[in-house]
């Protein structure tokens, strides 16, 4: 047994006092930055990289505490990010541009997908060019960006929109009209509807808007402007993780989808659709203006082309200065 002496007590007290004095100068472990991350829509294949990052603890290793929520359309998600309900989101850039024009404080921080818009027709009656839409029935919701930009595709290819019969069903109903052969074609995003329709037995033919001269930014990451001012390092970490997670997904789509399903078991029934959605969009991560540039980098050319199309055909009242729309400041060095 250790003998308790006055010297022992004094020595112990001094050690405690010394520890207390030094405590303010010790560097505590930095707390993880909490980020509410919002997707543009309900789950589809392009979301897999974010669940891969979550399940592989890539966010956690980068000092981020990330939660992922599904969306109800990019127009709604832009407003959520603008109010800082969510700090970062995966959204349609055309919707973000409209939000910024209206004063919503959001800005793009990473380009992901581009030139996703397509025209889908029936394989047994394929529509192979925009000009061939004349005399046909095409269906899309009035608020859909693919439908809003259809006039650009037609005008650029000398097709007369007055010769196209247009149906405007409720949002989400165009697939049913197509499957029922009540519509000859639908404008769509190649990373969503192609696989959905194929899963329901449809045999398809499709071409991209970009095949016929209409090139547009599609989807990427946007963040709340005020949040960025206080959390620049966290934003850089998120963008870096996104880059690595997308590269991993393109290298091994099956692994990414399986990790998404691990997190969301109900998606197991959609595994083939999710894989197909990744497959058909794998070439959409680079634009002509970003060839040879780091993954996710953005250039003025792409934003100018996209804005010009929206002003001319998409109901955008005026172009917004590019420094209000995007920044490469959070790209990995």
N, C-alpha and C positions, 0 to 999 in steps of 0.2 A: 504494500500500500504506500502511495506517495505521501510523504509527510507535508502537511500544509504549514507553511511558515509565512511570516510577514513579508519576506522577500518575494516568495512565489506570488502572493496576492498582488503586490505592487507591480511585479513584472507583467502579470496577466492584464492588469488594468492599463498599463502603458501600451500594451499591444493593441487592446481594444480601442484606446484613444487614438493611437496612430492610424489604425484602420479607418476610423471614422473621419479623421482629417483628410486621408487620402481619397476617400470614396468619391467626392465630387470630381476628381481628376481622372477617374477610371472611365474607359470608353465602353458603355453598355452595348450589347448586341443591338443592331439597328432593327426596329420593328418592320415587318413586311408592309408594303404599301397596299392598301385594299383597293381593288378596282372592280367595279361592276361593269361587265362587258356584255353588250347586247348584240345579238345576231339580227339580220334583216328580216328574217321570216322563220317559219317552222323548219325543222331539220331537213337539210339536203346535203349532197356530197361535199360541196365546197366548204362546209362547216367542219369537216373532219380534222383538219390540221389543228384547230383550237382545242378539240377534245384530246387529240394526241398529246398536245403540250400539257394539258391538265393531268392526264393519266400518267405521263412520263415525268411528272413533277418538274417540268421545265420552267414553269412560272415560279414555283416555289424556290427553285435553285437560283432564280434571278432576283429574289427578294420581293416577290409579288404574291399577294393573296387575291386570286382572281376567281370570281363567280361568273358563270355564263348563263344568260337568259335568252330565250327565243323571242323573236320579234313579230310584229303584225304589219310589216311593210316599212320600207325605208323612210317614207314621209313621216310616219309616226315616230320611228326611232330617232330621226334627226331632232325632233322636238325633245325627246327624252334626254338626249345628250346635251342639247342646248340648255336644258334646265339642270344639268348635272345630276339627274337621277341615275344616269349611267355615264361613266367617264370616257369610255372608248366604245366604238361600235364598228361592226362590219356592215357597210351599207352601199347602196347604189349611189354613185357619185352624181348622177343627174339630179336625184332627189336632194342630195346635199347642196348642190349649186343653187337650187330653188330656195332652200332653207336659208343659205347665206344671203341671198338677194333680199330676203325678207327680214334680215337682221338677226338670225339665229347664230349664236357664237360657237360655231363649229369649224374645224379645219381638217383637211386630209393630211395624214401623216405617213401613209404607206399605200402605194398602188399595188393591187393584187391582180385582178382579172380585167381584161379588156376585150372588146369586140365579141361579146357573147350573143348579141341579137341575131336572130335567124328567122327564116320563114319555113314553116313545116307544112308539107303536103302529104297526100297519100301516095305510097309507092306505086300503086297501080294506075294512078293518074298524076304523075309528078309535075310539079311546077318548078322549072329549072332556072328561070330568070325572072326579074321583077316585071319585065314586059309581059310575061305570060300570066300575070295576075289580072290583066284586063279581061273582063267577061266572067270572072270568077267571084265566088262568095268567100269573104274573109271575116273572121270573128275575133274581137278583142274588147276588153273592158275599156271604157272611155278614159279612165285615169292611168292606164298602163303606159309606161314609157316606150315599150316596143311599138304600141299602136300609134302613139303620138309622133314617133319618128318614122313611121311608114311613109308619109308623104315625101320625106327626104330621099328615101330609097327609090321611090317611084320617079320623082323629079330628076334625080341624077341619072336615071336610065331611060329617060324619054317615055315613061309610061304615064298614061292619063288616069289620075285617081277617080275622075268622074265615070270611068268605065269599070270601076271595081265596086261590087256590091258589098257594103260593110254592115255587119251585125255588131251591136254593142250590148252583149249580155252582161249580167252581174259579174263582179270580180270572181274569178275561179270557175266560171261556167263555160268558158270557151273550149276547154278540153272535151267536155261532154258533147258539145255541138260538133266538134271535129270527129269524135268517135262515132257519132250517129250519122256521119256523112252529110250533115246539114251545112257544114262549112267545108269549102275546098282546101282552105289553108288557114293557118293562124300565125301571127308573129309571136315570137317567144324568146326565151333565153336558153341557149343550147345546154347550159349546165343544170337546167331544171326540167323543162317539159319533155325533152326528147326521151329521156329514160322513163319518165312517168307514163308516157303514152305507149312506149314499147312494152312496159310491164303489163299493160292492159291488152296486149295482143296486136297492137297497131303496127303495120308495116309502113315505114316512113321514108320520105325523101326530104332533105332539108339543105338550104344554102345559107351562108352567113351574110349579113348586111355588108360586112367588110370585103366579101368576095366581089361586091359590085360597087366599091368606092365609098361606102359609108362607114368610117372608122370612129369608134367612140370608146372612151373610158367606161368601164362598167362598175366594178366593185373594189373596195379597199377599206382601209381603216381611217376613221375620223375620230377626233377627240374634242372635248370641251376646251375652248380657248383659255378660259380663266384657270381651269384645272392644270393645263399645261404649264402655265407660268409658275406654278408652285411645285410641280412634279415632273420637271424635265427629265431627270434621271430615270424615274419610273417609266416614263413614256419611251425613252430609248431602250430600256430593258424589254418592254412589251414588244416593240417593233423588232428587236433582235430575236426574241423568242419566236415571234410570228414567222420571220424569215426562215429560221432553222426548222420550224415545224412544217412549213410548206415544202421545203426541200425534202424533208423526211417523208412526207406524204406522197410526193411525186416519185420518190425512189421506191416506196413500198405502200401503194394504196390500200392493199388488203389489211396491213397492220393498222393503218390509221382508222379504217372503217371499223375494225374489230375493237379498237380502243374506244371509239365513239359508242359502239354497242355496249361495251363493258360499263360505260357511264350511263347509258340510256338503253336498258335492255329491251324496251318496247320496239326499238328500231331494228331488232334482229330480223323481223319479217321483211324489212326493206333493204337488206344487205346488198342484193344484186343491183338494185336501183342506185344506191349510194355509190357503189363501185363504178357503175356506168356513167354517173354524173361527173365523177372525177376524170374518167377516161376521155370523155368528149370535150373537156375543157382544159386538158393538159397543155395545149399549145397557146393558151390565152393569157399566159403570164408575162408576155413580152409584146410590146408594140413596135412598129417600125422606128419610132423615135427613141426607144430605150434598148435597142439591140446593142449588146456589148457593155451595158451599164449594170451596176449592182442590182440585185433583186430588190424590187419594191421602189426603186428610184423613180421620180417623176420629172417630166420636162414640160416646158411652156407649150411646145407644139401640140401635145396631146390635149391639154386643157383648152387651148384656143380653138382647136378643131371641134371639141365637144361643145363648148359654149356657143360657137357659131351655129352649130346645128340646132341647139336648143332655142337660140334667139330667132332663127329663121323659120323653124318648123315646130318647135316644142312649146311655144307660148311663153318663153322667158322674155321679160320686157327689155332687159339690157344686160350686157356683159358686166361681170364683177372683176375688179382688179385681181390678178392672179395671186398676189401676196396675201389676199384674203381667203383664197381657196385652198392653197396647199403649201406645205413646207417640207423640205428634205432635212431639216435640222435634227430630226430624231433618228435618222438612218444610222446604222452602225458604221463606225469609221473603217 
